[in-house]
Amino acid sequence: MCLGQEEHTSGSAAMERTPPGSKRMREPTTLTVEQFHKVLEFVKEPFRIMCIVAICLGLRASELVGLQWNDFDSENLNVDL
């Protein structure tokens, strides 16, 4: 297989690597800490805690909405994604 065409298996799902040289079309928009705190002032529960979890763990929206309570391990302070 060529570089960039390698398949990786994780459990039963197969993933392909992004080819080298793939570039974003534009810079992502990011919030400062102060801006994030201002946004949180207007966000009501349960969405507020979802925003905090997403930002603190660096989750994408699809990863966030896929979380379930059993993904959180409070004894070992881990989250299974």
C-alpha positions as CSV (number, residue, x, y, z in Angstrom):
1,M,0.0,0.0,0.0
2,C,1.1,3.6,-0.7
3,L,1.8,6.1,2.0
4,G,-1.5,7.8,2.8
5,Q,-3.5,4.7,1.7
6,E,-2.7,2.6,4.7
7,E,-5.6,1.1,6.5
8,H,-5.7,1.0,10.3
9,T,-8.1,-1.1,12.3
10,S,-9.6,0.0,15.6
11,G,-11.8,-2.7,16.9
12,S,-14.0,-3.7,14.0
13,A,-13.9,-0.3,12.2
14,A,-11.3,0.3,9.4
15,M,-10.0,3.8,9.0
16,E,-7.9,5.4,6.2
17,R,-5.2,8.0,6.7
18,T,-5.6,11.4,5.2
19,P,-3.2,11.8,2.3
20,P,-0.1,13.9,3.1
21,G,-0.5,17.4,1.8
22,S,-4.2,17.7,2.5
23,K,-4.8,21.3,3.6
24,R,-7.6,23.2,5.1
25,M,-9.3,25.6,2.7
26,R,-9.5,28.3,5.4
27,E,-8.3,28.9,9.0
28,P,-10.7,27.6,11.7
29,T,-12.3,30.3,13.8
30,T,-11.4,29.9,17.5
31,L,-12.6,31.6,20.7
32,T,-10.5,33.1,23.4
33,V,-11.1,31.9,26.9
34,E,-12.9,35.2,27.6
35,Q,-15.1,34.8,24.6
36,F,-16.0,31.3,25.6
37,H,-17.0,32.4,29.1
38,K,-19.2,35.1,27.6
39,V,-20.9,32.6,25.3
40,L,-21.5,30.3,28.4
41,E,-23.5,33.1,30.0
42,F,-26.2,32.7,27.4
43,V,-26.2,28.9,27.1
44,K,-28.8,27.1,29.2
45,E,-28.5,23.5,30.5
46,P,-28.1,20.8,29.2
47,F,-26.3,22.6,26.4
48,R,-24.0,24.5,28.7
49,I,-22.4,21.4,30.1
50,M,-22.1,19.9,26.6
51,C,-20.2,23.0,25.5
52,I,-17.9,22.8,28.5
53,V,-17.2,19.0,27.9
54,A,-16.6,19.7,24.2
55,I,-14.1,22.5,24.8
56,C,-12.3,20.9,27.6
57,L,-11.9,17.5,25.8
58,G,-11.5,19.0,22.3
59,L,-14.4,17.0,20.9
60,R,-16.1,17.4,17.6
61,A,-19.9,17.8,17.6
62,S,-20.5,14.2,16.4
63,E,-18.2,12.9,19.2
64,L,-20.1,15.0,21.8
65,V,-23.6,13.9,20.9
66,G,-22.5,10.3,20.8
67,L,-21.4,10.3,24.5
68,Q,-23.3,8.3,27.0
69,W,-23.0,8.3,30.8
70,N,-21.3,4.9,30.8
71,D,-18.5,6.5,28.7
72,F,-17.4,8.5,31.8
73,D,-15.2,6.7,34.3
74,S,-15.2,8.9,37.4
75,E,-12.9,6.6,39.4
76,N,-10.1,6.7,36.9
77,L,-11.0,10.2,35.5
78,N,-11.3,8.9,31.9
79,V,-13.7,9.3,29.0
80,D,-14.1,6.6,26.4
81,L,-14.7,7.9,22.9
